[in-house]
Amino acid sequence: MRGVYYAFIFWFAFLFVEILTYNAFELRPIGLALINSGKSLVTFLVSGFVLGTWKKYKREISETK
């Protein structure tokens, strides 16, 4: 869950606010900003989920020579 949380925070802080600002200055509707940034939200959440659930494994080194 931590990966999804951070992905959402980064998406909101860096991407959504930027797209919302651009659309506001171009006098476009807010719905367009939601559609444009929604694709990136899904991408960020999926990558955050994958990276958050990624398990490190210990490789056992056998000492037989």
ABEGO torsion letter per residue (X at the ends): XAAAAAAAAAAAAAAAAAAAAAAAAAGBBAAAAAAAAAAAAAAAAAAAAAAAABBBBBBBBBABX
